[in-house]
């Protein structure tokens, strides 16, 4: 594991650390991939983690005077899901972000991190490439812009240098004559890696296609364009015959592999199917029909609350961690190189936070970090310094159970009990976010939580009962 954790407050500070320490230092924001890879021994030789999550103004989504949308390096998937600008002017990206993991994962994972990880199955790369995105890389030596088409050199490989930081993602906002969609196919509806995915962005001249971008994920070593299909669509009216032909060309353009999750032949077939569905939805104007009008975020408020640092911090094995847990201040001399999950369980002795999968799949470790629901197994313990953390032990106040806790008792929503804390945390944050959630919103809120006893009906019923009492 790492030996040193640095909580940075300025980009210039980060660039200096990267220049000084090279391959031994890594920037973390969401850390939803890096922490797991380090724990599994896949990533070796990293001694310093440079946490940029508390640098001000890096989580902005902006539209410039030239009509380009800019995403800062701390823009999370849920930032995009919540953004009116992204939903209206970059809808395929909003769709892809909503497909990533669970609310807890989307609250930590950043778009920048998704791009840099460079897996061909990473959902947001596909729509950003179709939207014509480019990235801005900065180091002490200067800056350079790189088109996303040129950013990738292979599976999990990019053109980034060890001393560079990705500081901006930009792409043209969709205009009134442009429409786009993103479709992902996976083995389950949430918390699943793409078997295949496709993004389609079309420009229309009246009823004819004047420009087309079709990109495909999880079917080649990198995200690729369906060049023949893009060319074929130009000048065409999207009738059933044209759609069928375009989908066939997309299937022919992919180069999928056979693995444990699917055969190559199945991937090719499914890619044709979802391309056909996407094109048909764009013709019918139904591409937005399944997107929730008010997505569940598990922020608890209208804006994403971020922790702040008065000055940068540097934590090694000799530096105590000062934090607030459930409203009480603590100082811990040990646990600096642990995940926040193990730090809470082994140092703070808050054992209500459970370890299930320890890789962000089950939600057992859900806590509130500076007011936001996250999975603590993917957060370095150093992030607790100067932060406010709430665990399941902090839901009750003055001996009175939280309404969700009481509802779980009354409705018999507890079976083996191992998963109960995760559902309580997600439900409590949901009720903080909205007082009268619909049944669908309750289900959105708990998509990141697995119940080993499959007692979901009682759990949903208990959350709905708690909401009624609160209302």
C-alpha positions as CSV (number, residue, x, y, z in Angstrom):
1,X,0.0,0.0,0.0
2,X,1.0,3.7,-0.1
3,X,3.4,5.2,2.4
4,X,2.3,8.8,2.1
5,X,-1.0,10.7,1.6
6,X,-1.1,14.3,0.5
7,X,-4.3,16.3,0.5
8,X,-3.6,19.1,-2.0
9,X,-5.2,22.5,-2.2
10,X,-3.7,23.8,-5.4
11,X,-3.1,22.3,-8.9
12,X,0.4,23.8,-9.0
13,X,1.2,21.9,-5.8
14,X,0.1,18.7,-7.5
15,X,2.2,19.3,-10.6
16,X,5.3,19.9,-8.5
17,X,4.8,16.6,-6.6
18,X,4.3,14.7,-9.9
19,X,7.5,16.3,-11.3
20,X,9.5,15.5,-8.2
21,X,8.3,11.9,-7.6
22,X,7.4,10.6,-11.1
23,X,6.0,7.1,-11.2
24,X,6.0,6.8,-7.4
25,X,3.1,9.3,-7.1
26,X,-0.5,9.0,-8.3
27,X,-3.3,11.5,-8.3
28,X,-6.5,10.2,-6.8
29,X,-10.0,11.7,-6.9
30,X,-12.6,9.0,-6.9
31,X,-9.9,6.3,-6.5
32,X,-12.6,3.7,-7.4
33,X,-10.1,1.8,-9.5
34,X,-6.7,2.7,-8.1
35,X,-7.3,1.8,-4.4
36,X,-8.7,-1.7,-5.4
37,X,-5.8,-2.3,-7.8
38,X,-3.3,-1.4,-5.1
39,X,-5.0,-3.6,-2.5
40,X,-4.9,-6.5,-4.9
41,X,-1.3,-6.0,-5.8
42,X,-2.0,-5.1,-9.4
43,X,-0.5,-1.6,-9.0
44,X,2.9,-1.7,-7.4
45,X,5.6,0.9,-6.7
46,X,3.2,3.7,-5.8
47,X,4.3,5.4,-2.6
48,X,2.5,8.7,-2.6
49,X,-1.3,9.3,-3.1
50,X,-2.0,12.9,-4.1
51,X,-5.7,13.6,-3.2
52,X,-7.1,16.4,-5.3
53,X,-10.8,16.2,-4.1
54,X,-10.5,19.3,-1.9
55,X,-9.0,21.6,-4.4
56,X,-11.6,24.4,-5.0
57,X,-13.4,25.0,-8.3
58,X,-12.3,21.7,-10.0
59,X,-15.8,20.3,-10.0
60,X,-17.3,22.9,-12.3
61,X,-19.4,22.2,-15.5
62,X,-19.4,25.2,-17.8
63,X,-20.5,26.4,-21.2
64,X,-18.0,28.8,-22.9
65,X,-18.9,31.6,-25.3
66,X,-17.9,29.4,-28.3
67,X,-20.5,26.8,-27.3
68,X,-18.2,24.2,-25.8
69,X,-18.9,22.4,-22.6
70,X,-16.1,22.0,-20.1
71,X,-15.8,19.4,-17.3
72,X,-13.4,20.0,-14.5
73,X,-11.2,17.1,-13.3
74,X,-13.4,16.6,-10.2
75,X,-16.7,16.4,-12.0
76,X,-18.2,13.2,-10.9
77,X,-20.7,11.0,-12.7
78,X,-23.5,12.3,-10.5
79,X,-22.5,15.9,-11.2
80,X,-23.3,15.1,-14.9
81,X,-26.5,13.2,-14.0
82,X,-27.6,16.3,-12.0
83,X,-26.5,18.9,-14.5
84,X,-29.3,20.5,-16.6
85,X,-26.6,21.6,-19.1
86,X,-25.4,18.0,-19.6
87,X,-28.9,16.5,-19.8
88,X,-30.0,19.1,-22.4
89,X,-26.8,19.5,-24.4
90,X,-24.8,16.3,-24.0
91,X,-27.5,13.8,-23.3
92,X,-25.5,10.7,-24.3
93,X,-23.0,11.5,-21.5
94,X,-25.8,11.9,-18.9
95,X,-27.1,8.5,-19.9
96,X,-23.7,6.9,-19.6
97,X,-23.0,8.5,-16.2
98,X,-26.3,7.2,-14.9
99,X,-25.3,3.7,-16.0
100,X,-22.1,3.7,-13.9
101,X,-22.1,1.6,-10.8
102,X,-24.5,2.9,-8.1
103,X,-25.2,6.3,-6.5
104,X,-22.3,5.8,-4.0
105,X,-19.9,5.0,-6.8
106,X,-21.2,7.9,-9.0
107,X,-20.6,10.3,-6.0
108,X,-16.9,9.5,-5.9
109,X,-15.9,8.3,-9.4
110,X,-14.9,11.2,-11.8
111,X,-15.3,11.5,-15.5
112,X,-11.6,12.2,-15.7
113,X,-10.7,9.1,-13.8
114,X,-13.0,7.0,-16.1
115,X,-11.1,8.4,-19.1
116,X,-7.6,7.9,-17.6
117,X,-8.3,4.3,-16.5
118,X,-8.7,3.6,-20.2
119,X,-10.7,0.4,-20.0
120,X,-12.6,-0.2,-23.3
121,X,-15.6,-1.0,-21.1
122,X,-15.6,2.3,-19.3
123,X,-19.0,3.8,-20.0
124,X,-18.2,7.6,-20.4
125,X,-15.5,7.3,-23.0
126,X,-17.9,6.1,-25.7
127,X,-20.2,9.1,-25.6
128,X,-17.4,11.6,-25.1
129,X,-15.6,10.3,-28.2
130,X,-18.9,10.5,-30.2
131,X,-19.3,14.1,-28.9
132,X,-15.8,15.0,-30.2
133,X,-14.2,15.6,-26.9
134,X,-10.6,16.6,-26.2
135,X,-8.6,16.8,-23.0
136,X,-6.2,19.3,-21.6
137,X,-3.0,17.9,-20.0
138,X,-0.9,20.1,-17.8
139,X,2.6,19.7,-16.3
140,X,5.3,22.1,-15.1
141,X,6.6,22.0,-18.7
142,X,3.4,23.4,-20.1
143,X,0.0,22.4,-21.6
144,X,-1.2,20.3,-24.5
145,X,-4.6,19.5,-26.0
146,X,-5.2,15.9,-27.1
147,X,-8.3,14.7,-29.0
148,X,-9.9,11.7,-27.3
149,X,-9.5,9.8,-30.5
150,X,-5.7,10.1,-30.1
151,X,-5.6,9.8,-26.3
152,X,-5.6,5.9,-26.2
153,X,-2.8,3.7,-27.3
154,X,-4.2,0.3,-26.1
155,X,-6.0,-1.4,-23.2
156,X,-5.5,0.8,-20.1
157,X,-2.9,2.8,-22.0
158,X,-2.9,6.5,-22.8
159,X,-0.5,9.2,-24.0
160,X,-0.3,10.8,-20.6
161,X,3.1,11.2,-19.0
162,X,3.8,10.6,-15.3
163,X,4.2,14.3,-14.6
164,X,0.9,15.3,-16.3
165,X,-2.5,16.1,-14.8
166,X,-5.7,16.1,-16.8
167,X,-7.2,19.4,-16.0
168,X,-10.1,19.8,-18.5
169,X,-12.4,17.9,-20.8
170,X,-14.2,19.9,-23.5
171,X,-16.6,19.2,-26.3
172,X,-19.1,21.0,-28.4
173,X,-22.6,21.3,-26.9
174,X,-25.3,19.6,-29.1
175,X,-27.2,22.1,-31.2
176,X,-30.9,22.1,-32.0
177,X,-30.4,20.0,-35.2
178,X,-28.4,17.4,-33.3
179,X,-29.6,14.4,-31.3
180,X,-27.8,11.7,-29.5
181,X,-28.2,8.6,-27.3
182,X,-26.1,6.0,-25.4
183,X,-27.2,2.4,-24.8
184,X,-25.4,0.0,-22.6
185,X,-26.0,-3.7,-22.5
186,X,-24.9,-5.6,-19.3
187,X,-25.7,-8.7,-17.4
188,X,-27.8,-6.8,-14.8
189,X,-29.4,-3.4,-14.6
190,X,-27.0,-1.8,-12.1
191,X,-23.5,-2.3,-10.8
192,X,-22.5,-4.1,-14.0
193,X,-19.7,-3.7,-16.5
194,X,-20.7,-3.2,-20.2
195,X,-20.8,-6.3,-22.3
196,X,-21.1,-3.8,-25.2
197,X,-22.2,-0.2,-25.4
198,X,-22.8,2.3,-28.2
199,X,-23.1,6.1,-28.5
200,X,-24.8,7.7,-31.5
201,X,-24.7,11.4,-32.3
202,X,-26.5,12.6,-35.4
203,X,-26.7,16.0,-37.1
204,X,-29.8,16.5,-39.3
205,X,-30.5,18.7,-42.3
206,X,-34.3,18.7,-42.2
207,X,-35.1,15.0,-42.2
208,X,-31.7,13.8,-43.6
209,X,-28.6,12.9,-41.7
210,X,-25.8,15.3,-42.6
211,X,-23.2,14.0,-40.1
212,X,-22.9,10.9,-37.9
213,X,-20.8,9.7,-35.1
214,X,-21.2,6.2,-33.8
215,X,-18.8,4.8,-31.2
216,X,-18.6,1.4,-29.6
217,X,-17.3,0.3,-26.3
218,X,-16.1,-3.1,-25.0
219,X,-15.7,-4.5,-28.5
220,X,-12.0,-3.7,-29.2
221,X,-8.9,-2.8,-27.2
222,X,-10.0,0.8,-27.2
223,X,-13.3,2.7,-28.0
224,X,-13.7,2.7,-31.8
225,X,-15.8,4.5,-34.4
226,X,-18.1,2.6,-36.7
227,X,-16.6,4.5,-39.7
228,X,-18.5,2.6,-42.5
229,X,-21.8,3.1,-40.8
230,X,-21.1,6.8,-40.1
231,X,-20.3,7.3,-43.8
232,X,-23.3,5.3,-44.9
233,X,-25.8,7.4,-42.9
234,X,-24.8,10.7,-44.5
235,X,-27.6,12.0,-46.8
236,X,-30.0,9.3,-45.7
237,X,-33.5,9.5,-44.2
238,X,-33.7,7.1,-41.2
239,X,-36.3,4.6,-42.4
240,X,-36.4,1.0,-41.2
241,X,-34.2,-0.2,-44.1
242,X,-31.5,2.4,-43.5
243,X,-31.5,1.7,-39.8
244,X,-31.2,-2.1,-40.4
245,X,-28.3,-1.5,-42.8
246,X,-26.5,0.9,-40.5
247,X,-26.8,-1.5,-37.6
248,X,-25.4,-4.3,-39.7
249,X,-22.4,-2.1,-40.6
250,X,-21.8,-1.4,-36.9
251,X,-21.8,-5.1,-36.1
252,X,-19.2,-5.7,-38.8
253,X,-16.9,-2.9,-37.5
254,X,-16.4,-4.3,-34.0
255,X,-13.7,-6.7,-32.9
256,X,-15.0,-8.3,-29.7
257,X,-13.4,-11.0,-27.6
258,X,-14.8,-14.1,-26.0
259,X,-14.4,-14.2,-22.2
260,X,-16.2,-15.4,-19.1
261,X,-19.0,-12.9,-19.6
262,X,-19.9,-13.4,-23.2
263,X,-18.8,-14.9,-26.5
264,X,-17.6,-12.7,-29.4
265,X,-20.6,-13.7,-31.5
266,X,-23.1,-12.7,-28.8
267,X,-21.4,-9.3,-28.4
268,X,-21.6,-8.6,-32.2
269,X,-25.3,-9.6,-32.2
270,X,-26.2,-7.5,-29.2
271,X,-24.3,-4.5,-30.6
272,X,-26.4,-4.6,-33.7
273,X,-29.6,-4.8,-31.6
274,X,-28.8,-1.8,-29.4
275,X,-27.6,0.2,-32.4
276,X,-30.9,-0.5,-34.1
277,X,-32.8,0.5,-30.9
278,X,-30.7,3.7,-30.5
279,X,-31.3,4.8,-34.1
280,X,-35.0,4.0,-33.9
281,X,-35.3,6.0,-30.6
282,X,-33.7,9.0,-32.3
283,X,-36.2,8.8,-35.1
284,X,-39.1,8.5,-32.8
285,X,-37.8,11.1,-30.3
286,X,-38.0,8.6,-27.4
287,X,-34.3,8.5,-26.4
288,X,-35.1,10.4,-23.2
289,X,-38.1,8.3,-22.1
290,X,-36.3,6.1,-19.6
291,X,-34.2,8.8,-18.1
292,X,-35.5,9.9,-14.6
293,X,-36.8,13.5,-14.4
294,X,-35.2,13.8,-10.9
295,X,-32.4,11.3,-10.5
296,X,-31.5,10.1,-7.0
297,X,-28.1,11.3,-6.1
298,X,-27.7,10.6,-2.3
299,X,-26.2,14.0,-1.7
300,X,-28.9,15.0,0.7
301,X,-29.2,18.5,-0.8
302,X,-29.4,20.4,-4.1
303,X,-25.7,20.9,-4.5
304,X,-22.8,18.5,-4.0
305,X,-21.2,19.3,-0.6
306,X,-17.4,19.3,-0.7
307,X,-15.0,19.2,2.2
308,X,-12.5,22.0,2.4
309,X,-8.9,22.3,3.7
310,X,-7.4,25.4,5.1
311,X,-4.0,24.2,3.9
312,X,-2.6,21.1,2.3
313,X,-2.0,18.1,4.5
314,X,0.7,15.4,4.4
315,X,0.1,12.2,6.3
316,X,2.6,9.3,6.8
317,X,2.8,6.6,9.4
318,X,3.9,9.1,12.0
319,X,1.1,11.6,11.4
320,X,-2.1,11.3,13.4
321,X,-5.5,11.6,11.6
322,X,-7.9,14.2,13.1
323,X,-11.5,13.6,12.1
324,X,-15.1,13.9,13.2
325,X,-17.2,10.8,13.3
326,X,-20.9,10.9,14.2
327,X,-20.4,14.4,15.5
328,X,-17.5,13.6,17.8
329,X,-13.9,14.6,17.3
330,X,-11.2,11.9,17.2
331,X,-7.5,11.7,16.8
332,X,-6.0,8.4,15.6
333,X,-2.3,7.7,15.7
334,X,-2.5,4.6,13.4
335,X,-4.2,3.3,10.3
336,X,-2.9,5.9,7.8
337,X,-2.3,3.4,5.0
338,X,-5.7,1.7,5.3
339,X,-8.9,2.1,3.4
340,X,-11.5,4.3,5.1
341,X,-13.6,1.1,5.7
342,X,-10.8,-0.7,7.6
343,X,-9.9,2.5,9.3
344,X,-13.4,2.9,10.7
345,X,-13.7,-0.7,11.7
346,X,-10.2,-1.3,13.1
347,X,-9.2,2.1,14.5
348,X,-12.5,3.8,15.3
349,X,-14.2,0.5,16.1
350,X,-17.3,1.5,14.2
351,X,-18.2,-2.0,13.2
352,X,-21.6,-1.2,11.9
353,X,-19.8,-0.4,8.6
354,X,-19.4,-3.8,7.1
355,X,-16.9,-5.3,4.6
356,X,-18.7,-7.4,2.0
357,X,-16.9,-7.4,-1.3
358,X,-14.3,-4.7,-0.5
359,X,-14.4,-3.6,-4.1
360,X,-17.5,-1.4,-4.4
361,X,-19.9,-4.0,-5.5
362,X,-22.2,-4.6,-2.5
363,X,-22.6,-1.3,-0.6
364,X,-21.9,-2.9,2.8
365,X,-19.4,-0.2,3.6
366,X,-21.6,2.8,2.8
367,X,-21.0,5.9,5.0
368,X,-21.5,9.7,4.6
369,X,-18.3,11.5,3.8
370,X,-18.7,15.3,4.2
371,X,-22.4,14.7,3.7
372,X,-22.3,12.5,0.6
373,X,-23.0,8.7,0.5
374,X,-19.9,6.8,-0.6
375,X,-18.5,3.3,-0.4
376,X,-15.7,3.6,2.2
377,X,-13.7,0.5,0.9
378,X,-12.5,2.7,-2.0
379,X,-11.5,5.8,0.0
380,X,-8.0,6.2,1.5
381,X,-8.0,6.7,5.3
382,X,-6.2,10.0,4.9
383,X,-9.3,11.5,3.4
384,X,-10.8,11.4,6.9
385,X,-8.4,14.0,8.1
386,X,-10.4,17.2,8.5
387,X,-13.6,15.5,7.3
388,X,-17.0,14.8,8.8
389,X,-18.1,11.1,8.6
390,X,-21.4,9.5,9.6
391,X,-21.7,5.8,10.0
392,X,-24.8,3.8,10.8
393,X,-24.0,4.2,14.5
394,X,-24.7,7.9,14.1
395,X,-28.3,7.7,12.6
396,X,-30.0,7.5,16.0
397,X,-30.0,10.6,18.3
398,X,-30.5,10.8,22.0
399,X,-31.6,7.1,22.1
400,X,-34.3,7.7,19.5
401,X,-34.0,5.6,16.4
402,X,-33.9,7.2,12.9
403,X,-37.4,6.8,11.2
404,X,-35.8,4.4,8.8
405,X,-34.4,2.2,11.6
406,X,-37.8,2.1,13.3
407,X,-39.5,1.3,10.0
408,X,-37.1,-1.6,9.4
409,X,-38.1,-3.0,12.8
410,X,-41.9,-2.5,12.3
411,X,-41.9,-3.9,8.8
412,X,-39.7,-6.9,9.5
413,X,-37.1,-5.8,6.9
414,X,-34.2,-7.3,8.8
415,X,-33.2,-10.9,8.0
416,X,-29.6,-12.0,8.6
417,X,-28.9,-8.3,9.3
418,X,-25.5,-8.1,7.5
419,X,-26.8,-5.9,4.7
420,X,-29.0,-3.8,7.0
421,X,-26.6,-0.9,7.7
422,X,-26.0,-0.2,4.0
423,X,-29.8,0.0,3.3
424,X,-30.3,2.2,6.3
425,X,-27.6,4.6,5.2
426,X,-28.9,4.9,1.6
427,X,-32.5,5.2,2.8
428,X,-31.6,7.9,5.4
429,X,-29.8,10.0,2.8
430,X,-32.7,9.5,0.3
431,X,-35.2,10.9,2.8
432,X,-32.8,13.8,3.5
433,X,-32.8,14.5,-0.3
434,X,-36.5,14.2,-0.8
435,X,-39.4,13.8,1.6
436,X,-41.8,11.8,-0.5
437,X,-39.9,9.5,-2.8
438,X,-41.7,7.4,-5.3
439,X,-41.2,3.6,-5.3
440,X,-39.0,3.9,-8.3
441,X,-36.8,6.5,-6.5
442,X,-36.5,4.2,-3.5
443,X,-35.2,1.5,-5.9
444,X,-32.8,3.9,-7.5
445,X,-31.4,4.8,-4.0
446,X,-30.7,1.2,-3.1
447,X,-29.2,0.0,-6.4
448,X,-25.8,0.0,-4.9
449,X,-26.8,-2.4,-2.1
450,X,-27.0,-6.2,-2.2
451,X,-29.1,-8.2,0.2
452,X,-27.8,-11.7,0.6
453,X,-31.1,-13.0,1.8
454,X,-32.9,-11.3,-1.2
455,X,-35.3,-9.5,1.2
456,X,-35.8,-6.6,-1.1
457,X,-39.6,-6.3,-0.9
458,X,-39.7,-5.8,2.8
459,X,-36.8,-3.3,2.6
460,X,-38.5,-1.2,0.0
461,X,-41.7,-1.4,2.0
462,X,-39.9,-0.2,5.2
463,X,-38.3,2.8,3.4
464,X,-41.7,3.8,1.9
465,X,-43.2,3.5,5.4
466,X,-40.5,5.7,6.9
467,X,-41.1,8.3,4.1
468,X,-44.8,8.3,5.0
469,X,-44.0,9.0,8.6
470,X,-41.6,11.7,7.8
471,X,-44.1,13.4,5.5
